[in-house]
Amino acid sequence: MALDISAVRAAVPALAAGTARFDAPGGTQTPRPVIDAIAEALGAPLANRGTTTEGERRAETLVAEARSALADLLGTVPRGTVFGRSSTQLAYELSRTLAKTWAPGDEIVVSRLDHDSNIRPWAQAAEARGATVRWAEFDPETGELSPQSVAAVLSPRTRLVAFTAASNLIGTRPDVAAVARLAHEAGAHVHVDAVHSASHAFTDLDALGADTLVCSPYKFLGPHLGVLASRPELLEGLHPDKLLPSTDAVPERFELGTLPYELLAGARAAVDFLAGLAPGPATGTRRERLARAFAAVEEHEDGLRTRIETALTALPGVTVYSRAARRTPTLLFTMAHRGPAEISRALADRGIDAPAGSFYAVEAARVLGLGTEGGVRLGLAPYNNDEDVDRLVAALAELVA
Ligand SMILES: Cc1ncc(COP(=O)(O)O)c(C=O)c1O
């Protein structure tokens, strides 16, 4: 069954501006229930977490509801759900915590396909401990990061393998479970960047085989924060630096300072909004509804992606870099006689948002031969419709002509 796209669009006030948006991989527009949840959190008594006053109890409730929602989204339990400012901040914090036990001679593996947020924190932590960084290479012709390319750089000294569940630059979705299996056989911790994939695919920590993963609700209709998912038993064994009086309980031990309660309210509302996209009657648990919703989202987005892809490949002088067998609806392209920034500007002049660059996937852009200029990225969200695609296709044909 299909998504009700007009209902989705009607719920997102920013779309009233009339722009055809293909900038979702950078951050989505926000539905009204998410905006309302943030406002409501701030509009009623709110204090630091506790049990004595109404404000304290409300803060407790907002945290508990957000943990439960994000655990449902990611396939873990509330005690395995950590909130932070961003996925980058969470990766940095985790890298410093894990690196406490790394020593010279130890190795870590990062991938060239990744956003720098899942490379530099690990590489810098390794450097600080005298550990060696090894690189898993992807194939620029196919866009694939194969399990073999990761296996090639594993060793008995590998302490960590960090890689992406989906490339934010070209959409590649590697076989995460297969890579995780190999990494675990080598005795390594598996950290997965699910920031891009979590917007497009149903996420299951266990099925992915990840020890830890991160995602960012502002990429899937929520507010700007980061979430780390893991298993409570694993988190119990990790000891981040923390303030003396702050609790050592899991998951709070990983959350520095006061949580952004209003953003947690928004993140909870975003998960509920996503669950509400499940076609048909609202039956089953929230996680079951999320599974049905993501199936419908994938079908809708893949349909639009195919239309864009068909149009792009028919245009003379256009190169599309998104070629992997399993992909998100994220297409990176260049044109022979116009730079990416110029194309992006020309599209913006026609009311179409399609940003240009390498989007912090600097290693991947270099491997693809795109340097710092990168390409033009076309990304989709559940609110994109056929009319957006019609406008894009017409504008691209005009630019080529
Ligand atoms: C794949 C991927 N990883 C990590 C990040 C960084 O996320 P955050 O902004 O939450 O630090 C992004 C942001 O664009 C991303 O697309």
The ligand as a Tripos MOL2 file, in Angstrom:
@<TRIPOS>MOLECULE
LIG
   16    16     1     0     0
SMALL
NO_CHARGES

@<TRIPOS>ATOM
      1 C1         26.2510   10.0510    6.5760 C.3       1 LIG1
      2 C2         26.4060   11.1510    7.5810 C.ar      1 LIG1
      3 N1         27.1200   10.9200    8.6910 N.ar      1 LIG1
      4 C3         27.2890   11.8530    9.6350 C.ar      1 LIG1
      5 C4         26.7520   13.1190    9.4920 C.ar      1 LIG1
      6 C5         26.9550   14.1170   10.5820 C.3       1 LIG1
      7 O1         25.7820   14.2310   11.3220 O.3       1 LIG1
      8 P1         25.6450   15.3700   12.4370 P.3       1 LIG1
      9 O2         25.3420   16.6250   11.7020 O.co2     1 LIG1
     10 O3         24.4910   14.9190   13.2970 O.co2     1 LIG1
     11 O4         26.9110   15.4330   13.1680 O.co2     1 LIG1
     12 C6         26.0350   13.4240    8.3340 C.ar      1 LIG1
     13 C7         25.5140   14.7700    8.1190 C.2       1 LIG1
     14 O5         25.2750   15.1900    7.0230 O.2       1 LIG1
     15 C8         25.8440   12.4080    7.3610 C.ar      1 LIG1
     16 O6         25.1450   12.6330    6.2550 O.3       1 LIG1
@<TRIPOS>BOND
     1     1     2 1
     2     2     3 ar
     3     2    15 ar
     4     3     4 ar
     5     4     5 ar
     6     5     6 1
     7     5    12 ar
     8     6     7 1
     9     7     8 1
    10     8     9 2
    11     8    10 1
    12     8    11 1
    13    12    13 1
    14    12    15 ar
    15    13    14 2
    16    15    16 1
@<TRIPOS>SUBSTRUCTURE
     1 LIG1         1 GROUP 0 **** ****
